[in-house]
Amino acid sequence: MHSKPLLTAALAILIVSIGQMSAEPVRRGYYRFPAVHGESIVFTAEGDLWSASIHGGAAQRLTTSPGMERFASISPDGKMVAFQANYEGPDEVYTMPTGGTW
């Protein structure tokens, strides 16, 4: 089980890493609903799910839909992500591989 200080540190590293992904000025964002499993963190930003290493580096966008994805939860084996989204009306629960290939 991961401690809250580790989660806080990972999210802080992630925020800095996302700001350094491009040559553009640093964009401050609102990164929400983090889920940590092993060396990975999945979080919501810009209404989509993103994944990154807890050690920092570039984040990978996992979803790109007009709906809002949030509340990610990584399976115990680390292979799947469950999340809540509102694609066609009310919120429902969806799953996808952690690599983002649906």
VEXSE-255459 format. One line per field, with one value per residue: z, y negated, x negated of N, C-alpha, C, O in turn; residue number from 1. Coordinates in steps of 0.05 Angstrom, whole numbers, padded with zeros to 5 digits. Atoms other than C-alpha are relative to their C-alpha. Layout:
N
n.zz <- (Z|...);
n.yy <- (Y|...);
n.xx <- (X|...);
ca.zz <- (Z|...);
ca.yy <- (Y|...);
ca.xx <- (X|...);
c.zz <- (Z|...);
c.yy <- (Y|...);
c.xx <- (X|...);
o.zz <- (Z|...);
o.yy <- (Y|...);
o.xx <- (X|...);
pos <- (NUM|...);
! end
This chain:
102
n.zz <- (00000|00002|-00020|00011|00008|00026|00020|00002|00014|00028|00014|00004|00022|00024|00008|00011|00024|00021|00008|00015|00023|00026|-00001|-00007|-00028|-00018|-00004|-00026|00004|-00022|00003|-00021|-00003|00006|-00008|00001|-00001|00006|00009|00017|-00011|00019|-00011|00018|00007|00025|00004|00010|-00017|00007|-00015|-00001|-00020|-00025|-00001|00018|00028|00016|-00005|00025|-00001|00004|00012|00015|00008|-00008|-00027|-00022|-00014|-00026|-00021|00009|-00019|00014|-00010|-00016|00016|00015|00029|00009|-00014|-00001|-00004|00004|00023|00009|00030|00013|-00021|-00028|-00005|-00001|-00005|00024|-00005|00023|-00007|-00010|00021|00014|00024|-00008);
n.yy <- (00023|00025|00021|00025|00017|-00009|00009|00029|00005|-00008|00019|00024|-00006|-00001|00027|00013|-00014|00007|00027|-00001|-00017|00013|00025|00022|00008|-00019|00003|-00010|-00014|-00012|-00028|-00011|-00027|-00018|-00028|-00010|-00029|-00005|00023|00016|00016|00007|00023|00015|00027|00008|-00017|-00026|-00015|00001|-00019|00007|-00013|00014|00013|00024|-00005|00008|-00014|-00011|00002|-00026|00003|00025|-00001|00024|-00003|00005|-00024|00006|-00020|-00024|-00019|-00019|-00028|-00010|-00010|00023|-00002|00014|00024|00005|00029|00009|00019|00007|00001|00000|00005|-00002|-00012|-00029|-00009|-00012|-00010|00000|-00007|00023|00013|00019|-00012|-00008);
n.xx <- (-00017|00016|-00007|-00008|00023|00010|-00019|00003|00025|-00003|-00017|00016|00019|-00016|-00008|00024|00007|-00019|00007|00025|-00003|00003|00016|-00018|00002|-00012|-00029|-00009|-00025|-00014|00004|-00018|-00007|00023|00000|00027|00005|00028|00015|-00017|-00022|-00020|-00014|-00017|00007|-00013|-00023|00009|00019|00028|00016|00028|00015|00001|00026|00000|00002|-00023|-00025|-00012|-00030|-00013|-00026|-00005|-00028|-00014|-00011|00018|00009|00011|-00001|00014|00009|00017|-00005|00022|00023|00011|-00004|-00025|-00009|-00029|-00005|-00027|-00001|-00027|00001|-00026|-00020|00009|00027|00002|00027|00012|00027|00018|00028|00014|00015|-00017|-00013|-00027);
ca.zz <- (00000|-00018|00033|00024|00025|-00034|-00072|-00058|-00081|-00144|-00162|-00151|-00197|-00248|-00248|-00260|-00314|-00353|-00353|-00383|-00440|-00493|-00511|-00495|-00431|-00370|-00367|-00298|-00295|-00250|-00242|-00204|-00180|-00179|-00176|-00161|-00175|-00171|-00211|-00248|-00234|-00273|-00265|-00296|-00332|-00386|-00378|-00401|-00368|-00368|-00344|-00321|-00279|-00205|-00219|-00268|-00342|-00398|-00386|-00438|-00454|-00448|-00471|-00521|-00521|-00515|-00449|-00381|-00352|-00278|-00215|-00246|-00208|-00229|-00223|-00173|-00229|-00261|-00329|-00330|-00310|-00289|-00292|-00292|-00355|-00384|-00459|-00473|-00416|-00344|-00315|-00325|-00308|-00364|-00366|-00412|-00413|-00375|-00439|-00466|-00524|-00519);
ca.yy <- (00000|-00069|-00124|-00192|-00227|-00183|-00200|-00274|-00272|-00234|-00283|-00342|-00310|-00297|-00369|-00394|-00341|-00359|-00432|-00412|-00369|-00422|-00485|-00527|-00567|-00525|-00513|-00506|-00456|-00422|-00350|-00309|-00241|-00206|-00130|-00099|-00028|-00008|-00058|-00088|-00142|-00153|-00219|-00265|-00329|-00368|-00320|-00260|-00206|-00211|-00163|-00177|-00148|-00166|-00187|-00242|-00249|-00260|-00241|-00199|-00216|-00153|-00180|-00233|-00236|-00292|-00263|-00273|-00215|-00214|-00172|-00123|-00060|-00013|00063|00102|00133|00064|00085|00048|-00019|-00028|-00098|-00137|-00175|-00209|-00192|-00182|-00213|-00191|-00171|-00098|-00056|-00035|00005|00003|00029|-00015|-00029|-00067|-00020|-00012);
ca.xx <- (00000|-00027|-00031|-00001|-00070|-00092|-00028|-00037|-00110|-00092|-00038|-00085|-00137|-00083|-00059|-00130|-00141|-00078|-00099|-00166|-00137|-00142|-00181|-00119|-00116|-00098|-00024|00003|00060|00108|00088|00141|00160|00091|00086|00018|-00005|-00077|-00118|-00058|-00007|00057|00093|00145|00125|00161|00220|00178|00136|00061|00006|-00065|-00120|-00122|-00194|-00174|-00183|-00133|-00061|-00023|00050|00092|00159|00182|00257|00308|00333|00301|00260|00244|00235|00185|00169|00113|00125|00084|00042|00031|00057|00125|00153|00225|00254|00318|00339|00400|00398|00472|00512|00504|00436|00417|00356|00309|00244|00184|00112|00064|00026|00086|00105|00179);
c.zz <- (00000|00021|-00013|-00007|-00027|-00023|-00005|-00015|-00029|-00016|-00004|-00022|-00026|-00010|-00013|-00027|-00023|-00010|-00017|-00026|-00026|00004|00007|00029|00018|00004|00026|-00005|00026|-00003|00023|-00001|-00006|00010|-00004|00002|-00008|-00007|-00017|00015|-00024|00012|-00021|-00004|-00026|-00007|-00010|00021|-00011|00018|00000|00022|00026|00003|-00017|-00029|-00014|00007|-00027|00003|-00007|-00014|-00014|-00010|00009|00028|00021|00014|00027|00018|-00010|00024|-00015|00013|00016|-00016|-00018|-00030|-00010|00017|-00002|00005|-00005|-00022|-00007|-00030|-00012|00022|00028|00002|00001|00006|-00024|00009|-00026|00010|00010|-00021|-00017|-00025|00008|-00015);
c.yy <- (-00025|-00020|-00026|-00018|00009|-00010|-00030|-00007|00007|-00020|-00026|00003|00000|-00027|-00014|00013|-00008|-00029|-00001|00016|-00014|-00026|-00024|-00008|00021|-00006|00013|00013|00010|00030|00014|00030|00020|00029|00010|00030|00004|-00026|-00019|-00015|-00006|-00022|-00013|-00028|-00007|00018|00028|00013|-00001|00020|-00010|00017|-00017|-00015|-00025|00008|-00007|00018|00009|-00003|00027|-00002|-00027|00000|-00026|00002|-00005|00027|-00008|00024|00027|00018|00022|00028|00009|00010|-00022|00000|-00016|-00024|-00001|-00029|-00007|-00020|-00004|-00004|-00004|-00004|00003|00013|00031|00007|00015|00011|-00001|00010|-00024|-00014|-00019|00011|00011|00024);
c.xx <- (-00018|00009|00008|-00023|-00011|00018|-00003|-00026|00002|00016|-00015|-00020|00014|00008|-00024|-00007|00019|-00007|-00025|00002|-00005|-00017|00018|-00005|00014|00029|00007|00028|00012|00001|00015|00002|-00023|00005|-00029|-00001|-00029|-00015|00017|00021|00018|00017|00018|-00011|00013|00023|-00007|-00018|-00028|-00015|-00029|-00014|00000|-00027|-00002|-00003|00026|00024|00012|00031|00011|00026|00002|00029|00014|00011|-00022|-00007|-00012|00002|-00013|-00008|-00015|00004|-00024|-00024|-00012|00005|00024|00005|00030|00004|00029|00000|00029|00000|00028|00022|-00012|-00028|00003|-00029|-00010|-00027|-00016|-00027|-00015|-00017|00017|00013|00026|00009);
o.zz <- (00014|00027|-00036|-00027|-00043|-00043|-00028|-00033|-00047|-00039|-00025|-00039|-00046|-00034|-00033|-00046|-00046|-00034|-00032|-00039|-00046|00026|00011|00044|00009|00010|00031|-00019|00047|-00019|00047|-00020|-00023|00031|-00026|00018|-00030|00009|-00028|00037|-00045|00036|-00045|00016|-00044|-00031|-00016|00040|-00035|00039|-00020|00038|00024|00020|-00019|-00036|-00002|00011|-00047|00023|-00027|-00029|-00006|-00034|00026|00040|00014|00023|00029|00011|-00006|00046|-00034|00037|00012|-00007|-00032|-00044|-00034|00040|-00024|00020|-00017|-00024|-00002|-00040|-00032|00024|00034|-00016|00012|00004|-00036|00030|-00048|00034|00001|-00017|-00034|-00037|00024|-00010);
o.yy <- (-00025|-00022|-00031|-00032|-00008|-00019|-00039|-00024|-00007|-00026|-00039|-00015|-00011|-00032|-00028|-00002|-00012|-00034|-00020|00021|00000|-00033|-00046|00007|00034|-00028|00036|00002|00005|00040|00009|00044|00038|00033|00006|00042|-00003|-00044|-00038|-00008|-00014|-00020|-00007|-00042|00010|00021|00044|00001|00000|00027|-00021|00030|-00041|-00032|-00038|00032|-00018|00042|-00005|00006|00039|00016|-00047|00003|-00040|-00019|-00009|00041|-00028|00045|00048|00008|00033|00031|-00001|00009|-00017|-00016|-00022|-00026|00001|-00041|00009|-00037|00012|-00027|-00018|00012|-00010|00028|00042|-00010|00031|00004|-00001|00008|-00047|-00038|-00034|-00002|00030|00033);
o.xx <- (-00038|00033|00001|-00022|-00020|00009|-00003|-00026|-00008|00009|-00011|-00024|00004|00006|-00020|-00014|00009|-00005|-00029|-00018|-00011|-00024|00007|-00017|00033|00037|00001|00044|00001|00016|00008|-00006|-00019|00017|-00040|00013|-00037|-00016|00006|00030|00009|00025|00015|-00017|00014|00030|00010|-00027|-00032|-00006|-00038|-00001|00001|-00030|-00023|-00001|00044|00022|00008|00042|00004|00034|-00011|00034|00003|00018|-00045|00012|-00026|00013|-00001|-00013|-00005|00004|-00046|-00047|-00032|-00005|00026|-00004|00041|-00012|00044|-00018|00047|00000|00031|00040|-00032|-00037|00022|-00047|00004|-00038|-00004|-00033|-00009|-00024|00006|00030|00028|00031);
pos <- (1|2|3|4|5|6|7|8|9|10|11|12|13|14|15|16|17|18|19|20|21|22|23|24|25|26|27|28|29|30|31|32|33|34|35|36|37|38|39|40|41|42|43|44|45|46|47|48|49|50|51|52|53|54|55|56|57|58|59|60|61|62|63|64|65|66|67|68|69|70|71|72|73|74|75|76|77|78|79|80|81|82|83|84|85|86|87|88|89|90|91|92|93|94|95|96|97|98|99|100|101|102);
! end
